[in-house]
Structure formats: structure tokens, C-alpha cells
Amino acid sequence: MKLKTIIATKPALERLTEKRFSDYKKLREIVKLRKSVKAEFDLYVEQEKKAVETYAEKKKDGTPVFLEDGRIKLKDPKSKEAFEAEIIRLQETEIDDVTPITLSESDFLNANELPTASDMLALEGVVEFED
């Protein structure tokens, strides 16, 4: 599974861990999955910060310069290419430490706890939903 998949699942997985489940073992699987995803996400953020430090234009105080639209201002066109390549390389990294889990409707305490369709789509890759 690619790191970009894990990055995309983080918000939906956080919402999933707020649900109530009927089976403690399933709950533990979800907690372990969330911890694994968070560890990979944190590592990505750390590496992304390093890329920003390397390629971003900086103010006198050493902080990155931001454009009006919130993007980081890069030093020059070569820096832009290198930064984008670095981010793509990071996002395409294969991750083996995240083990997908399987959930079914009966794992949730009641129908009010079921995830939304959007969350189910966002969780593809780390959660397999069974009938």
C-alpha cells in the first residue's frame, strides 16, 4: 500500500475510532490500525518539513515564505521541480507496516454508529467492509 493512501485515510480513520463497537477485539484492531497510520503520517510530515526546509525561500528569521494562496514559495524553478519530485517520491513509498482490517455491520453497536459512505470510500485500502 502506498503512503498517499495512508495519508488520505487518516481523517476518516479518526472518525471511525469515535464509533462504538459491539466487539472489543474489533475495537482493538481499529486502535492498532489508527496507531500505525498515525506513525506513518507523522513520518511523512517530518520528511515533508525537511523538503520545505531544503527548497523553500526563507524570511530573515529562517521561516518559509508563503504565497497569498497559502502555498510555500520555493527558491527557483529547479527547487520547485526537486520539491515536487521529493513529495511524489514520498507519497509513492510502499508501506508494509499497516495491516488492513475487516469490518461488518454487526461489528458496530447500532446502525447510528455506521460510517458514512464518504468515510467508507476514504478508508479503502486500510478497512475492508463486508456484508
Secondary structure, DSSP 8 states (H G I E B T S, - for coil): -BHHHHHHHHHHHHHHTTS-BS-HHHHHHHHHHHHHHHHHHHHHHHHHHHHHHHHB-B-TTS-B-B-TTS-B-BSSHHHHHHHHHHHHHHHT-B--S---EEEEGGGBSSGGGS--HHHHHHTTTTEEEE-
